[in-house]
Amino acid sequence: MKEKRKVMDEEKITGFFDSNTVIKGELSFRGAFRIDGHFEGKIFSEATLIIGDEGKVKADVEVANCIVRGELQGTLKAKEKIEIHDKGKVVGTLITPRLIVEEGAFLEARCLAGEGISSQAEGTE
């Protein structure tokens, strides 16, 4: 069932930066959004952010869910869940009620995870 949910989230992608895209600025979106290119700045959404295998994000991020397959540097606040896949690399601060780190992932971060953390993910600076 876990694998089925993961596939379902990715099938509902409403926005996408491909591997040849480089953007600096602020990003907000509705529906799942996938980044396979480079992004630097701030990201805010009530939906799911997917950082693809080739994605490199240097940002302060506030989302409902985040799936990391590429690289993320910065502060990541997720109201529901963060998944770091086996080829994912995260450096920074993570705040979320649920944190899933697959074997092989790289994680160098200050982590606040567990029940009751969602309120901190909504308002912590």
N, C-alpha and C positions, 0 to 999 in steps of 0.2 A: 504494500500500500504506500510506503514511503516513496518508492521509486515512481509510482503512478502519480502521486501528488506533485513531485518535482517536474515531471513531464508536463502535467497540466498547467503549472505556473508558467512554464516557458512557452507553451503554445498560445498564450494570451498576450504575447508581446505586442505593445502598441507603438513603441518607438525604438530606434536602433541607431547607433553610431558604428560604422564599419571600421575595419582595421586601418584604413587610410585617413581617418578623421582625427584632427587635433583641435580641441576646443578649450578655451579658457573663459570662465564666467560663472554664471549661476544657472542651474537647471532645475526645473520643477516639471512634474508630469503626472498624468493619470494613467492607470493601467501599468502593466509591467514594462520596464525599459531595459534594454541591453546595450552595454558599452563594450565594443571590441577594439575601439581606438584609444586615444589618449584624452583625458579630461582633467583639468585643473580648476579648482574653485570651490563652489558650494552646491550641494544637491539636496533637495527637499521633495518628499512625496509621501502620500498616504498609501502607496502601492509598493511593488517589489522592484528592486534594482538588481540586475544581473550583470556582473563584471565577467565578461567572456574570457576564454583562454588567452587571447592576445590583448585584452583590456588592461590599461594602466591608468589608475585614478589616484590623483593627489588632491584630497578634498576633505571638507567637513561635510558629513553625510547624515541626514535624518530621514529615515524611511520606515515603512512597516516591516519589510523583510529584505534581507540582502543575501544573495548567492554570489560567492567569490570563487572564480576559477582562475582569474588573472591576478593582478597586483593592486593593492590598495594601501595608500599611505595617508594617515590622518585620523580624524575622530569619526567613528561610526556608531550612531545611535539607531537601534532598530526596536520598534515597539513590540514586535512579536518574535522574530527569530533571525539569527545570522548563521549561514552555512559557509564553511571554508572547505572547499574541495581539495583533493589530493595534490593538485598542481597550483593551488592558490597560495598567495603570499600576502600577509597583512602585517603592517608595522604601524603602531599608534595606540589608540584607545578604543575599546569596544564596550558598549553599554547595551544590554539586552536581557530579556527574561530567559531566552533559550539560545544556547551556543552549541553548534555542532562543528567539530573539527575532525576531518578525515585524516587517516594515517597518510603521511607524506606531505601534508600541508606545512607551510612555514608560518609561524606565529610569533611575533615579537611585540607584545602589546600589554597594556594595563587593561585588565578585564573586570568588568562588573557584570555578573550574570547570575540569574536565578529568579525565583518567584519574588514579586514585589519590586522588581527592577523596572518594569514598564513605565511607572510614573517618573522615575529618574530619566529614562530614555526620552521622555516627552519634554523635560524641562531643564536638564543639567547642562551647564556650560563648561 
